[in-house]
């Protein structure tokens, strides 16, 4: 999951930056696992991400669920609880030990970190310093990640490392990869 310093994770139906290093880390980390995502995240990608074993898409719209539920390696659910049940690894060698990953969007992150906080073991977060200044996150029209004070109380930062985007596009975007784990008293 990547967010900027204003907690922005999406803008106008897409990700507002291109940082290949973050995409590569996402793919490497979630490879072979089961991805759980909301409808808007699905619509941004418009397909099952091939590096994952399966994708579970959450939507309250039954027609939408029927439409995409017939796709190969795609399941649908009406609630987050149902999505997490469906996402449990099937025991196949492909999924064994690869995990279930909630991969967006805003409502999925909020509910999984706040309402279902006890189910998660790790949070993989990329914090981007995209050099933007201007309106605060509250004033921006876009999807936002829950603020750290809303969820970090039961988590501890286990690992962090930094980098800087050096390619032609988005040159100079600095980022920090963070891995959060359950604090000992909340395991």
Buried (B, 14 or more C-beta within 10 A) or exposed (E): BBBBEBBBBBBEEEBBBEBEBBEEBBEEBBEBBBBBBBBBBBBBBEEBBEBBBBBBBBBEEEEBBEEBBEEEEBBBBEEBEBBBEBBEBEEEEEBEEBBBBBBBBBBBBBBBBEEBBEEBEBBBBBBBBBEBEEEEBEEBEBBBBBEBEEBBEBBEEEEEEEBEBEEEEBEEBBBEBBBBBBBEEEE
